[in-house]
Amino acid sequence: MPPGTPICARPGTKPIFLSPMGEPFRGEAGQPYPSEAWFAGADKNHDGFLTRDEMVADALRFFDTLDTNKDGKLTPDEVGRYESLVAPETSIYAARPDDFFDRSRREQDVGAMADSRDYGGPMGAGRYAWLNVPEPVVAADLDVDRVVTRDEFATAAASIFERLDILNRDKLQLIGLPHTPQQIAIDGPCRLPKKHKGRDPQWFG
């Protein structure tokens, strides 16, 4: 297995997908990974491809659900509601099991890491998303003034489209997008959990 391959998910794990802008989609064990549901909804003309305009339009649809007072910006209270109620998976400070990487392997990787953008492994939303962005809504605060405007959210969505469009085709196809760490842990290839004497194996749940 390549370094960084997740530990296999516990049987019956419910799949979770966080869209590029952080909208959660939750599924049932044994069902298609919920990235399919997000992609199908964002692909407004149902041609099997996602354009930049469709990505931005879907991002703004989600923004409007977060903008509870409809003033065109997300304030700390609204961002806090997102993190606590809408997508608690984004928490990077909550305890997480040592399940994405073997502990010793992760410590070696972190110690040698030159690019801190990788965070030493998936964190927050990055565990359930295509990009390792721990909190996508906060990441859209481009001027770092603790307020995310509608324009900033649209700009961030367009930027993420560019990052995902690695073939520079100006359109995305679901089959060409990466699997999330949780999806790999559910579908494989994944590492079998280590068994510790007198303890249950550690799974990615």
MITITOR-971782 format. One line per field, with one value per residue: x, y, z of N, C-alpha, C, O in turn; residue in one letter. Coordinates in steps of 0.05 Angstrom, whole numbers, plus 5000, padded with zeros to 4 digits. Layout:
# MITITOR-971782
n.xx: (X  ...)
n.yy: (Y  ...)
n.zz: (Z  ...)
ca.xx: (X  ...)
ca.yy: (Y  ...)
ca.zz: (Z  ...)
c.xx: (X  ...)
c.yy: (Y  ...)
c.zz: (Z  ...)
o.xx: (X  ...)
o.yy: (Y  ...)
o.zz: (Z  ...)
r: (A  ...)
# end
This chain:
# MITITOR-971782
n.xx: (5017  5010  5044  5005  4957  4889  4865  4822  4751  4706  4661  4596  4600  4574  4573  4601  4601  4633  4621  4658  4654  4639  4588  4550  4537  4503  4502  4478  4503  4531  4507  4514  4571  4562  4581  4564  4510  4516  4544  4507  4466  4491  4505  4471  4449  4450  4488  4529  4576  4612  4613  4652  4617  4572  4592  4602  4550  4525  4554  4538  4484  4488  4513  4471  4438  4466  4469  4435  4409  4404  4438  4478  4528  4571  4575  4614  4577  4543  4579  4596  4549  4547  4592  4579  4527  4511  4554  4588  4631  4673  4705  4769  4793  4769  4776  4807  4808  4866  4868  4873  4926  4981  5007  5063  5081  5054  5077  5129  5121  5100  5142  5179  5157  5153  5116  5066  5013  4991  4980  4997  4964  4894  4847  4791  4742  4771  4775  4731  4727  4747  4792  4843  4821  4810  4767  4722  4687  4707  4756  4742  4743  4773  4799  4810  4780  4744  4693  4653  4639  4588  4611  4664  4656  4639  4685  4721  4699  4706  4761  4772  4750  4788  4831  4814  4807  4849  4865  4856  4808  4765  4719  4690  4688  4654  4678  4731  4748  4781  4778  4751  4786  4754  4721  4758  4773  4726  4715  4763  4829  4851  4884  4887  4864  4908  4917  4914  4937  4888  4856  4808  4811  4835  4795  4776  4723)
n.yy: (4976  5046  5100  5133  5110  5101  5070  5013  5023  5016  4962  4975  5030  5095  5132  5197  5258  5318  5373  5412  5464  5455  5434  5386  5318  5261  5191  5122  5061  5017  5041  5081  5125  5189  5232  5227  5244  5298  5316  5305  5340  5390  5390  5421  5419  5366  5337  5305  5330  5380  5448  5509  5551  5524  5501  5548  5569  5529  5534  5585  5575  5543  5579  5615  5586  5585  5638  5664  5712  5738  5779  5779  5763  5722  5720  5714  5688  5660  5628  5598  5571  5539  5506  5480  5459  5448  5423  5390  5357  5387  5404  5414  5410  5373  5310  5260  5194  5152  5136  5147  5142  5099  5108  5115  5123  5169  5206  5207  5228  5279  5301  5306  5339  5390  5423  5454  5455  5405  5388  5343  5301  5283  5330  5354  5376  5356  5301  5281  5300  5322  5355  5373  5413  5438  5471  5492  5537  5579  5582  5609  5662  5709  5758  5755  5778  5758  5755  5727  5743  5741  5747  5732  5679  5659  5669  5636  5586  5584  5583  5534  5500  5506  5481  5429  5417  5387  5371  5414  5422  5453  5432  5385  5315  5265  5214  5225  5251  5253  5201  5209  5210  5181  5152  5119  5089  5061  5036  5017  5015  4996  4997  4941  4943  4948  4897  4900  4872  4852  4895  4927  4928  4987  5025  5064  5104)
n.zz: (5000  4985  5019  5069  5057  5077  5138  5135  5134  5189  5187  5161  5164  5155  5096  5084  5049  5036  4999  4949  4970  5021  5034  5067  5050  5065  5068  5066  5092  5046  5002  4941  4941  4970  4940  4889  4891  4903  4857  4816  4829  4824  4771  4729  4677  4667  4636  4648  4659  4696  4696  4705  4714  4733  4779  4809  4812  4843  4890  4906  4915  4961  4995  5003  5035  5082  5096  5138  5153  5106  5086  5050  5067  5107  5174  5236  5272  5237  5210  5254  5265  5220  5228  5275  5272  5218  5190  5228  5220  5203  5244  5268  5315  5347  5378  5340  5315  5309  5251  5197  5182  5196  5260  5269  5217  5203  5239  5220  5169  5181  5208  5168  5132  5083  5061  5091  5077  5071  5122  5149  5139  5127  5151  5190  5145  5104  5109  5085  5035  4969  4968  5015  5053  5113  5134  5093  5087  5119  5094  5048  5062  5036  5045  5097  5139  5175  5156  5107  5043  4991  4941  4952  4964  4915  4884  4911  4899  4843  4842  4867  4829  4788  4813  4815  4762  4733  4683  4651  4621  4626  4647  4691  4706  4741  4745  4737  4782  4847  4898  4964  5028  5065  5030  5004  5048  5057  5008  4989  4956  5020  5085  5128  5195  5251  5300  5369  5427  5471  5458  5417  5345  5310  5271  5213  5223)
ca.xx: (5000  5025  5043  4982  4932  4874  4856  4796  4729  4691  4637  4572  4605  4557  4590  4596  4616  4631  4625  4682  4650  4633  4561  4551  4518  4507  4489  4474  4522  4525  4497  4535  4583  4544  4592  4547  4486  4523  4551  4483  4451  4506  4504  4444  4439  4451  4503  4551  4600  4608  4629  4659  4593  4555  4605  4598  4522  4519  4566  4521  4460  4494  4518  4445  4426  4481  4465  4408  4395  4402  4451  4499  4554  4570  4588  4623  4555  4533  4600  4595  4526  4555  4611  4568  4502  4508  4576  4607  4655  4695  4721  4796  4804  4758  4793  4802  4822  4890  4858  4881  4953  4995  5017  5092  5084  5045  5096  5152  5113  5097  5169  5195  5140  5161  5092  5047  4985  4981  4971  5005  4942  4868  4836  4766  4727  4789  4771  4707  4726  4768  4816  4847  4815  4795  4742  4719  4673  4727  4776  4732  4747  4798  4814  4815  4768  4725  4667  4655  4619  4578  4631  4687  4648  4639  4713  4734  4689  4719  4789  4772  4745  4813  4848  4804  4809  4878  4869  4850  4787  4743  4696  4697  4671  4656  4696  4758  4754  4792  4762  4758  4798  4734  4712  4779  4772  4703  4715  4790  4846  4856  4900  4873  4872  4926  4905  4929  4929  4869  4842  4795  4826  4829  4783  4768  4695)
ca.yy: (5000  5071  5114  5150  5096  5100  5045  5005  5032  4996  4952  4990  5059  5111  5150  5226  5273  5347  5385  5430  5488  5447  5425  5357  5298  5237  5168  5098  5040  5000  5056  5096  5147  5213  5252  5225  5260  5326  5322  5304  5364  5413  5388  5430  5410  5336  5326  5289  5347  5403  5471  5528  5566  5507  5500  5573  5571  5511  5546  5607  5563  5534  5604  5627  5570  5592  5666  5663  5738  5747  5804  5775  5757  5703  5731  5692  5672  5642  5608  5580  5553  5519  5487  5464  5446  5439  5405  5387  5343  5406  5410  5404  5408  5350  5286  5242  5169  5148  5116  5152  5133  5086  5130  5120  5133  5197  5222  5210  5246  5306  5311  5312  5354  5417  5439  5451  5454  5378  5385  5317  5282  5295  5342  5367  5369  5341  5272  5273  5317  5317  5371  5373  5439  5431  5485  5506  5563  5598  5585  5628  5689  5715  5781  5747  5797  5743  5757  5716  5755  5725  5748  5716  5651  5652  5669  5612  5563  5584  5574  5505  5487  5505  5461  5402  5413  5383  5367  5439  5417  5471  5417  5362  5291  5251  5191  5235  5264  5234  5191  5221  5190  5162  5134  5098  5072  5044  5020  5007  4998  5007  4980  4928  4954  4932  4886  4904  4852  4861  4919  4925  4941  5015  5028  5090  5103)
ca.zz: (5000  4985  5045  5072  5052  5102  5150  5126  5151  5204  5173  5167  5166  5137  5081  5085  5029  5038  4973  4949  4986  5048  5040  5074  5039  5081  5056  5082  5087  5023  4980  4927  4956  4965  4920  4865  4895  4900  4829  4800  4835  4814  4741  4724  4651  4667  4613  4659  4663  4713  4687  4725  4721  4749  4806  4824  4818  4865  4914  4915  4926  4988  5010  5010  5058  5106  5101  5151  5154  5078  5082  5030  5079  5130  5197  5254  5283  5216  5206  5277  5261  5200  5239  5297  5265  5190  5183  5251  5211  5197  5268  5267  5342  5360  5378  5317  5319  5292  5233  5169  5178  5218  5277  5265  5190  5203  5253  5203  5148  5192  5215  5143  5113  5077  5053  5113  5067  5074  5150  5160  5135  5125  5176  5187  5121  5086  5112  5071  5011  4949  4975  5043  5064  5138  5137  5067  5088  5129  5073  5028  5072  5021  5056  5125  5157  5190  5143  5080  5026  4969  4920  4960  4962  4886  4876  4921  4884  4817  4847  4872  4803  4775  4826  4808  4733  4728  4654  4638  4601  4633  4656  4708  4704  4767  4743  4737  4807  4866  4920  4989  5046  5076  5008  5001  5072  5054  4983  4984  4972  5047  5102  5149  5221  5268  5323  5393  5447  5491  5449  5391  5324  5304  5245  5205  5224)
c.xx: (5018  5024  5018  4956  4915  4870  4828  4774  4716  4667  4612  4575  4587  4575  4581  4613  4612  4639  4649  4679  4639  4606  4561  4529  4523  4490  4486  4495  4513  4513  4519  4546  4568  4556  4575  4522  4493  4528  4526  4467  4464  4506  4476  4433  4441  4465  4527  4577  4592  4625  4635  4634  4574  4566  4599  4568  4514  4530  4548  4494  4465  4499  4491  4432  4441  4476  4437  4394  4394  4414  4475  4527  4550  4587  4597  4600  4545  4554  4600  4572  4533  4572  4598  4543  4501  4529  4596  4632  4679  4713  4748  4808  4791  4777  4786  4818  4846  4884  4866  4908  4962  5009  5047  5096  5076  5066  5121  5145  5112  5125  5185  5180  5150  5137  5070  5018  4974  4972  4980  4983  4915  4858  4809  4751  4745  4787  4749  4705  4749  4794  4818  4845  4798  4769  4737  4705  4692  4748  4768  4735  4774  4813  4818  4804  4746  4696  4671  4632  4610  4598  4655  4680  4649  4668  4727  4725  4702  4748  4791  4767  4772  4832  4840  4806  4838  4885  4864  4830  4764  4717  4706  4677  4676  4677  4725  4766  4764  4771  4770  4772  4778  4725  4733  4778  4748  4706  4742  4803  4853  4873  4882  4882  4891  4912  4924  4919  4911  4853  4829  4813  4817  4819  4779  4737  4682)
c.yy: (5025  5084  5132  5136  5094  5072  5038  5015  5010  4987  4967  5020  5074  5131  5179  5239  5303  5359  5404  5455  5481  5438  5395  5341  5272  5214  5145  5078  5023  5015  5071  5119  5173  5235  5251  5243  5290  5333  5323  5330  5389  5414  5395  5421  5380  5324  5309  5304  5370  5425  5489  5544  5550  5503  5525  5576  5553  5522  5568  5597  5555  5559  5615  5612  5577  5621  5670  5690  5752  5774  5802  5770  5737  5714  5708  5675  5652  5621  5588  5561  5531  5498  5469  5448  5434  5418  5403  5371  5361  5412  5398  5400  5384  5326  5269  5216  5167  5127  5122  5141  5117  5108  5136  5132  5162  5215  5227  5230  5274  5317  5319  5331  5382  5435  5434  5450  5426  5371  5358  5296  5297  5306  5354  5357  5353  5311  5262  5288  5310  5332  5372  5402  5435  5445  5503  5533  5585  5603  5604  5657  5700  5739  5778  5769  5785  5746  5746  5728  5735  5724  5731  5686  5642  5650  5644  5587  5561  5574  5544  5489  5485  5484  5433  5396  5409  5379  5392  5436  5437  5457  5393  5339  5275  5229  5200  5249  5244  5223  5205  5201  5171  5142  5112  5079  5052  5025  5007  5021  5011  4987  4967  4939  4936  4922  4890  4884  4864  4886  4913  4938  4970  5016  5058  5090  5128)
c.zz: (5000  5012  5046  5065  5077  5112  5140  5145  5166  5188  5181  5169  5145  5122  5083  5063  5035  5011  4973  4966  5014  5054  5045  5059  5053  5069  5076  5074  5064  4999  4966  4944  4949  4948  4895  4867  4892  4871  4812  4804  4823  4783  4731  4697  4647  4643  4622  4664  4681  4703  4710  4734  4738  4777  4822  4831  4841  4891  4924  4926  4955  5006  5020  5033  5084  5114  5113  5151  5127  5073  5062  5042  5102  5152  5216  5265  5262  5210  5229  5275  5241  5212  5261  5290  5237  5184  5206  5243  5205  5220  5266  5295  5357  5358  5354  5322  5301  5271  5204  5163  5201  5234  5270  5237  5189  5216  5236  5181  5158  5197  5190  5125  5109  5071  5074  5103  5070  5102  5162  5156  5134  5152  5170  5162  5102  5088  5094  5044  4992  4954  5005  5054  5089  5142  5112  5068  5098  5108  5051  5037  5061  5033  5086  5144  5174  5180  5114  5064  5004  4946  4927  4957  4933  4876  4885  4906  4857  4820  4852  4846  4788  4787  4819  4779  4725  4699  4638  4615  4605  4639  4672  4703  4729  4766  4744  4763  4828  4885  4946  5007  5058  5055  5003  5024  5070  5030  4977  4960  4999  5063  5123  5176  5236  5292  5347  5414  5468  5483  5422  5370  5320  5275  5239  5204  5214)
o.xx: (5038  5005  5011  4935  4926  4871  4812  4778  4716  4653  4607  4556  4585  4591  4558  4637  4589  4661  4659  4699  4632  4599  4572  4506  4546  4467  4492  4504  4489  4510  4541  4531  4563  4542  4573  4514  4478  4518  4523  4455  4451  4508  4460  4408  4433  4455  4542  4597  4569  4650  4624  4629  4562  4551  4592  4562  4498  4518  4544  4483  4448  4491  4489  4417  4429  4479  4418  4369  4385  4403  4490  4547  4529  4612  4589  4603  4539  4546  4603  4574  4526  4568  4606  4539  4491  4523  4618  4652  4701  4734  4751  4830  4801  4791  4763  4840  4847  4892  4866  4913  4953  5021  5054  5114  5089  5072  5132  5161  5121  5129  5201  5191  5155  5138  5058  5000  4949  4959  4970  4983  4914  4861  4804  4748  4734  4795  4748  4683  4767  4815  4798  4865  4775  4750  4747  4712  4694  4758  4785  4729  4794  4838  4827  4818  4730  4677  4688  4608  4624  4603  4666  4697  4658  4674  4742  4741  4709  4759  4809  4779  4778  4846  4857  4808  4849  4908  4866  4834  4745  4695  4728  4654  4698  4692  4743  4789  4757  4750  4794  4770  4784  4720  4725  4781  4749  4701  4744  4790  4859  4875  4864  4906  4889  4895  4948  4895  4918  4838  4839  4828  4794  4834  4779  4726  4657)
o.yy: (5026  5080  5144  5149  5085  5052  5057  5014  4987  5004  4972  5034  5066  5146  5186  5233  5312  5354  5411  5466  5499  5434  5380  5350  5262  5218  5148  5077  5015  5003  5074  5131  5178  5254  5271  5255  5305  5353  5341  5340  5407  5435  5378  5416  5369  5305  5300  5292  5379  5422  5486  5548  5560  5503  5523  5584  5561  5520  5570  5609  5560  5559  5623  5623  5575  5628  5678  5691  5774  5791  5821  5772  5736  5717  5685  5651  5629  5598  5564  5538  5508  5474  5446  5426  5412  5397  5413  5371  5352  5424  5373  5389  5376  5324  5264  5218  5180  5104  5103  5132  5120  5126  5159  5149  5178  5237  5249  5248  5293  5341  5338  5338  5397  5459  5413  5444  5422  5351  5351  5276  5320  5293  5364  5333  5338  5297  5239  5289  5295  5323  5373  5414  5428  5433  5525  5551  5606  5625  5615  5676  5699  5739  5796  5777  5799  5740  5755  5723  5715  5703  5718  5671  5620  5632  5631  5569  5539  5560  5531  5468  5464  5470  5415  5373  5426  5382  5392  5447  5436  5468  5383  5344  5273  5226  5185  5258  5221  5235  5212  5177  5147  5119  5089  5054  5030  5001  4987  5036  5035  4963  4979  4945  4911  4936  4883  4881  4884  4897  4897  4956  4977  5010  5074  5076  5130)
o.zz: (5014  5027  5026  5066  5098  5097  5137  5170  5157  5176  5205  5175  5122  5135  5085  5060  5039  5001  4994  4975  5029  5078  5029  5057  5052  5061  5100  5051  5062  4978  4977  4959  4926  4942  4880  4848  4879  4861  4795  4785  4814  4771  4726  4695  4626  4631  4606  4672  4681  4702  4733  4758  4757  4796  4846  4853  4858  4912  4948  4944  4973  5029  5043  5049  5105  5138  5099  5151  5124  5059  5059  5027  5115  5149  5211  5268  5269  5205  5225  5282  5244  5208  5264  5300  5234  5173  5204  5258  5203  5217  5263  5298  5378  5338  5347  5333  5279  5273  5188  5141  5224  5222  5267  5233  5176  5206  5236  5174  5144  5192  5191  5104  5128  5075  5075  5119  5070  5107  5183  5170  5141  5172  5148  5158  5085  5070  5087  5033  4999  4946  5019  5061  5087  5152  5111  5053  5087  5106  5037  5021  5074  5031  5100  5163  5187  5195  5100  5069  4999  4934  4909  4948  4927  4860  4871  4901  4848  4803  4842  4842  4777  4772  4816  4771  4711  4691  4613  4593  4589  4636  4667  4698  4739  4786  4751  4766  4826  4888  4950  5001  5060  5060  4998  5020  5080  5033  4962  4946  5000  5056  5133  5179  5234  5303  5345  5417  5481  5499  5406  5376  5326  5257  5257  5186  5214)
r: (M  P  P  G  T  P  I  C  A  R  P  G  T  K  P  I  F  L  S  P  M  G  E  P  F  R  G  E  A  G  Q  P  Y  P  S  E  A  W  F  A  G  A  D  K  N  H  D  G  F  L  T  R  D  E  M  V  A  D  A  L  R  F  F  D  T  L  D  T  N  K  D  G  K  L  T  P  D  E  V  G  R  Y  E  S  L  V  A  P  E  T  S  I  Y  A  A  R  P  D  D  F  F  D  R  S  R  R  E  Q  D  V  G  A  M  A  D  S  R  D  Y  G  G  P  M  G  A  G  R  Y  A  W  L  N  V  P  E  P  V  V  A  A  D  L  D  V  D  R  V  V  T  R  D  E  F  A  T  A  A  A  S  I  F  E  R  L  D  I  L  N  R  D  K  L  Q  L  I  G  L  P  H  T  P  Q  Q  I  A  I  D  G  P  C  R  L  P  K  K  H  K  G  R  D  P  Q  W  F  G)
# end
